[in-house]
Amino acid sequence: MLPMCDSVDDVKEYINMINYIDPSWLTQHGGLQIICETPLGLKNLQDMLGTHKEIKGVVVGGGDYFRFAQGENNLLLPQLRWDILNACLCHGVFPIDTPPLAVGLKCGLAEQQFQSAHDSGFRSGVILHPLQTKDANEIFSPRPDKVEAYKEEIYLWLKERQAGYKLNSGNDFVGPPHMKQRHWYLKYHDSIRGKATTHNESVDVLNLSTVPELLSVARAMNSDSGGDEDSSASEFLNTLVMISLSTTCHPRHHDLIANLGFSNVKLLPNDDGKTYLDARYVSSQIIGRKLTSSGNMIVTTKVQILDESHQTLCELERRLIERKLEFDCNANEGMYSHLSENLKNYKRMTVERVGSLIDQSTLIESKSIESVPEDTHYQYCSLLNLDAPLHHVEEPTVPSTLHLSHHALHGFKNLSFKNITFHAPMKSSVEYEVTTYLINKSVVDEEEDSTWYLSVLRDSEGKIFSSVLFQATSE
């Protein structure tokens, strides 16, 4: 965010400073926001936006502008807003309203300013106090009641260009401009809802004692030792709980169609021996969206599990298939530009690729197992508030982490999961077979001293349901 920009040359100087520090920042990490807060900056705003496409947003700098003008902001603010809004509309740049300079909660001044900005055409504003967040979100975000009302009217307009207005009905006139505005409103709603890039949730500490019990049911059912705990089992269970917490941070879980899997699951080293019991927050950030041939979306997220000091305990990437929101026009935006080449070039672990790895690996273990019963499935979904329809049908799909718990990885230490892929939905109380392979070193392009394994879960007919590519040391 660049303050006191008066001219094209001022912006160029800022850009040169950024490029000197990191030449890739502006191309890989988004764009600039400038604050228009001087008379000269307002005069040259059109030239700045036309010359420097790196500018993606302009903040109305009311505080400093009124200091220059020595005027009352309630008189000058509408004019200042309009000039900046119009320049942004001309160049496709996002306008951001000036912050309320007083907290303004009890007196209502903050709410009044947010509302007047919204009514003036702004869809965002700067806040200076965290208590203003609730009012700002409620005012600037599309209203659910409007969304539902507009949906009832828009289909006839899109299909037949009929606005639904009846002559001499006594109702307010509704014509093409009104319907285009409502269509824009629906697209804006779905765009920001589908592209909510960051979502944070607090961990329900009371559930942390019950989640491991449910994730241990598969081992207890299928282990000769009855599921007695040891250090390696504890390590796998710790990873499972971390992954399960990552699945709770999904604002559109009801639109979930399938969980494709996880990759690069890392438990970050810490000097205090912290585990899932120290988890307090989950943060999920969308890093890519891609349309499928069926019209759904593959959504890739980066998830972090944090302790009370917001230090990372675990991080991973998660891939989902979600229902595309009806009016989302930006769903096929691909992987975001700031990502590493490995992430941008990620290739799904297909059944064919699993077969190729098996052909170049050594079998070390194979055992028959039974999947968890439905009561365990429903307890797990209830505990973690997993409300996706696929978990609540006549033959529900076992949730991803509960599915993963069936892999026989309790005898490995120093686990590092490269790729976890779900190829087919697991069902409750069904016989499966879990097979573990040692991968030949020449197959995996990693360090020479690394040892890689592949765990594959199949049904009785040999169909692959999930595969896990991991690095570890065995006991």
N, C-alpha and C positions, 0 to 999 in steps of 0.2 A: 504494500500500500504506500504510494508515493505522495507526500504532502507538498504543498506550495509549488505546484507546477504552473508556470506562467506561459510557457511557449513550447513549440516543437523541439527546440534545442534543449530545453530543460529535460524533457522526456528522453531525448537521445542520450544525454549525459547519464541519466539513471540507467538506461539500457546498457551503455558501455561499461558502467561500474559492475553491473550484474554479470555481463559476459566475461569481464576480466576475472571475476571470482569463479564462475562456472559457466562455460560457453553453452552447455546443454540445458541449463535450467529453464530458460524461456520456451524451449521447444519441447521439453519433456515433463515439465511440472506445471503447466497451465499458463496463465498470463498475468498481466499487471492490473492493479486497481490504482487509479489516481484520485486524489481529493481535489475537487474544484472549489477553491476557497478564497480566491483573490479576484479582483475586478479584471485584471489582465488575463488571468487564467480562463475566466468565463468568456472573454472576448475571443480568445484563441482556441477555445475548446473544439470547435468544428475542425480546425486545421490539425490539431493534435490527434484527434480520432481518425481523421482521414489519412494521416501520414504514418501513424504507428499502429499497425494491426495487432501488436502485442498487448494493447490495452483492451481488456475484456470487461472492465467495470469502472464506473465513475461514482464517487461518493459526493453527495451534496455537503459541502463544508460550511454549514450555516454559521457556526460559532465565529470563525475567523472572518468570514465575509461580512458579517454584521459589525465586527470590530472595525473593519475598513470603512464601512458605510456609515457607522455611528447611527444606525437605525434600529427600530424595534422589529424583532424577527417575526412577530405575528403579522406585520405589514409586508415585509419584503420576502418572506419565505415562499409564498405561492409563486411569485414571479421567478425567484431563483430556481425553485423546483422545475417550473415549466421550461426554462431555458436549457437546463441540464437534461431533462427528460427528452426534449425535442432533439437535442444533439445526439443523444444515445439512440433514439429511434431511427435517426437518419443513417447511423453507422452500424446498427446491430449490436450495440454495446449495452450491457446490463446496468440500469440506474439503481443506485442505493441511496436511501434517504438519510438526511442528517440525524445524528443522535439527539434524543431529548437531553438537554444539559442539566436538568434536575431529575432526581430519581422519579418523582411525580407519580407515586403509586397511590397514596392516600387521597391526594387532591385530584387524581385522574388526569393530570397533564400529560403523562407519558402515553396513556391510552388514547387521549385526544389527538396527540401528534401522530401516532401510528395510524389511527383511523383516517386522519386527513391526508396522510401520505398515500394510503391505499386508495382513497377516493380520488386522488390526483393522478393515479396511474402507476404508482410504485408498487412493487411486489416484495420489497425487502427494505430493511433499515439497519443502521448501526445502533447497538445498545451499549450502554456504559455501565450497567448494573445487572447482575444475574437475575434479580427479581423482576426485571422487565421482560425476560425471555418468554414467559407464559403469554402475556398480553400480545407481544409481537407475533408469536407463532399463530395464535388464534386469529389475529386480524389479517396478517399477510397470507396465510394459507387458504386455499379454496375451501369453502364451507360444504360439509357433507350434504346438508339439506338442499343447497343449490345444485350440487352435482346430481343428486337423484332426480330433482325436478327437471333439470335440463336434459337428462338422459331420456325422460319420457317424451320430450318434444323433438329431439334431434334426429331420430331415425327417419321420420317422415320427410324432414327437410333434406337429409342426405340422399334419400332414395328418389323423392319426387319434387324436391325444391318447394315444398309446401310448408308455410310457416304456422299453419293451424289457426290463423286469425279468421274470424267470421265477421263479415260486414254487418254493421248495425247491431252487433252483439252487446255493445256497451262496454266491452273490455278494452284495455289499453291496446293500441295498435302494435302489432308485431310484424316486422318485415324482414327482408334479407339482412340488413345491418345487425339487427338484434340476434338473428339465428347464427350469423357468422361469429358474433361475440360469444355466444353460448358454446359454439363448437370450439372456439379458442380456449374457453374456460375449461372444458372437459379435457382437451389435449394438454393444457398446462397442469391440471390436476394429476393426470396419469403420468406425465413426464416427470414431475418432481417426486411422485410416489414410487415410481419404478426405479428412479435414479437416486434414491436416498442413499448417498454414497457412504455415509457413516452412521452406524447404529450402536448405541451403548446400553448395556443393561447391568444392573447389580445382581450378584449371585445370591440366591436364597441359601444362606448359610445353614439353615435348619435341614435342608434337603441333602447337604453334602454327606451326611452319615448314611442316608438311605440309598442314594444312587449307586455306591460301590456294592452294596448288598445285591441289588438287582443285576448289576453287571457281572457278578460272580456266580449267578445261578447256572449259566451254561457250563462253567468249569466244574461246579459241584455235581451237576447231573452227569457229566461225561468223564470225570477224572477218577482213576483208580484210588487216588489218595483221599477222595472225598472233598477235595478243594482246600486242603490244609494250606495255610499261607506260608510262603517263604520269600526271600528277598527278591528273586526274579519275578515271582508272581506279583509281588507288591509293585514292582516297576511297571509291569504291563498294565496292572489295574490303575496305577496313577495316570498313565497315558490315556487309558480308556476314559477315565472320569474327565480329564482335560478336554478330550475330543467331544464327550457328551455335552459339556458346558458350551462348547462352540456351537452346537446345534440349537441351543436355546435362544441365541441372539439372531433372530430372523424375523423382522417386522412383518413380512408377508408369508408367514408359514402356512396360512390357510390356502395360499396359491401354489404351494409346493406340489409338484407332480412326481419328482424322483430325486433322490440324492445320488449323484454320480460317483462321489467319492471325495477323498482328501489327498493332499500331497504335501511333501516337505514338512512333516510334523516334527517340530523341534521342541524339546524340553530344554530351556535355556539354563546353563549352569548358574547356581547361586551358592554363596558361602554359608547360608543359614540352613541348608537342607530343606528348603520349602517344598511343599507338595500341593496337591489339589485342595487340601484343608486350608491353605492360605489364600485361595482364590477369592476375590471379592468383586471383580468386574470382568465383563466380557465386551470386547470392542470388535465390531465387524465392519469392514469397509469394502464396498463393491469396487473391483478393479477391472471388470470387463463384462460385457453383455453381447450375446450373439443370438440371432434368430435361427431356429431350426427349420427344416423343410416342412414340418407340420404346423408351423406358426407359433410354437412355444419358444421360450428363451432359455439358453444356457447362461447362467449367471455365475461368475467367479468372484469369490470374496476372500479377503485376507482377514483372518481372525486372530485376535490376541487374548490370552487369559492373563489378567493382571492381579497383583496383590493390592493390599490397602494403600500402598505408597505408589501405586500405578506403575510398578516395575513388572516387566513381562516375565511370566512363568512358562508360558507355552505359546507358540505361534504356528499357524498352519494355513494352507489354502484349501478352500472348499468349493466344490462345483455342484450346482443344482440345476434341475430343469423346473422352471416356473411358468405358470400361465402368463401370457403376455396381456398386459392391461390394454383394454380395447382401443383407447385413443392415444396410446404412447407412440409418438412418431420417431423416437430416438433409440428404440430398443436394439437396433443392429449396429451398435457403435464399436464393437470389437474390443480388444484388450487395450487398456489405456497406455498412452505413449510413454509415461515415465517409468514403466516396468522394465525389469531386466529382460534380456533376450531369452533366457530360459523360460520365464513365465509367459512371454508373448508367443513363444514357439512350442508351448506345451502340447503334447500329443497324448490322447487318451490311450490307456492300456486296454487294447482290444483283446477279444478272445483269441484271435490269430496270433497276436504278439505274445500272449501268455503261452500258447502252444509252442511257439518258437523258443521261448526261454526254457520251457520244460525239456525240449529236445536237447538243449545244451547244458543240462543240469543233472545233478545226482540226487536220487530219491533218498531221503534220510528218515522219513516217518510217514505213516499213513494210519488213520484211525477213523472209525465210525462214530458219529455223534447224533444226538437228537436236539432239535431246536427248542428253545424255551416255550413253555405253554402260554396260552393266551392271557391267563391272569397276570403273569409276569409282564407281558407286553402292555397290557392296559395300565398296570401300576406304574410302569416306567413312563408311559405317555402322560398319565395324569400328573405325575410328580414333576415332569419337566414342561408341562403345558404344551405338548405337541398336538396341535389340533388339525393337522393336515388331513384331508379326507382319506388319503391312502392308508392311514393308520386306523380308520374307524369304519371300515366296510365289513361285509359279511366274512371275508377271509382277509384280514388286515395284513399289511406289510410290516414285518418286524423293523423297528427303527434302526438307522444305520449303525450306531455305536453298539446297540444290543446285538446286531448282526455280527459286527466285528469281534465281539467278545467270544464267539464260537471258534475263532482261530486258535490253534494250540501253540501260543507264543509265550506261555508262562515259564518255559525253561530257558529263555534267552535273557541275557543282560546287555546293558548299554544299547538299548533299542533305539533305532533311528529309522523312521518310516519315510521312504522315498515316495511311494505311491500306494494308495488304498482305493481300489475300484470296485464298485458294485455293478455287476453285469446283469443281475436279475433279482427280483424281489424275493426275499426269504419269507416263508410262511411258518407259523407256529406248529410245534409238535410234529415235525417232519424229519425223516432220517436223511442225514447228509454224510459226506466223507471229507475230512480235512487232510490234505497232503502237504508235506513240507519238503522243499528241495534246496540243495546247496548249489548256487549258481557258479559256473566256471568263471574264473577271474577274467578270461579273455572276452567274456560277453558284456560285462558291465564296465563302462568307461569311467572308472573311478581310481582312487589311489591304489597302489599295488598292495598295501598292507590291509586293505579293507576286505571284509568277508560279507557277501551278500546272499540273502535267502529269498525264496519265494514260497508263500503259503497260498494254497488254492482250495476253495470250498466248492464241492460238486454235489449233485443229487445222485440217486441210485442209477440214473441213466447216463451219467457222465457229463451232464450239463453244468457249465461253470456259473456259479452264483456270485463269487467274489474272489479277488486276488489281492495279495499284500506283498509288495516288494520292500524289503527292509534290510538294514544293516545291523549286526549284533555280534555278540560273543555267546557261544553256547556253553552250558555247564558240562 
